[in-house]
Amino acid sequence: MLKNCAEIFNKHKDREKAEQKEKISQLYKSISELKYENDWIKKIRTFSLKERLKLFEKSDRQYSMLKQCALLGINRTTLYYKPVGINNMDCEMMNLLYEQYTKAPFCGVSMMREFLRSKEYEVGKEHFQSLLRKMGFEAIYPRMNLSKPRIEHKVYPYVRI
């Protein structure tokens, strides 16, 4: 019995060592995964939203949708968003605005809106402004600080400003 007593305690220590080695291997595995994710995140954060959306994989079994969105820095609702096209009424108004803008680029929001109202189109100010922004139209008028001299212009000592 005394001879076998030492072996009983050694078996318990061997089991503890095996469990400890398994825990260490799991920790190294998780460290390598985290290092890979960290490097991946650093690289991806420089991409645009469209590029990051292309990297999203619905069939990925390793990472859930929530985890992928967190890693890519994307809000999950952007995955489900489908852009709405421009309706026919807006297209008609935009065509009329284009014609009028080419004739009179100095007209502002109120004048252009009155032009549309004369053509029997009823539209609110905010919606109208968003249409103009989509088209990239802006009234041509003198901007601020037109009388200030530019740096590259020569200054003559006898001319006072």
Secondary structure, DSSP 8 states (H G I E B T S, - for coil): -HHHHHHHHHHHHHHHHHHHHHHHHHHHHHHHHHHHHHHHHHHHTTS-HHHHHHH--TT-SSS-HHHHHHHHT--GGGGT-------HHHHHHHHHHHHHHHH-TT--HHHHHHHHHHTT----HHHHHHHHHHHT-------TTTTS--TTS---TT---
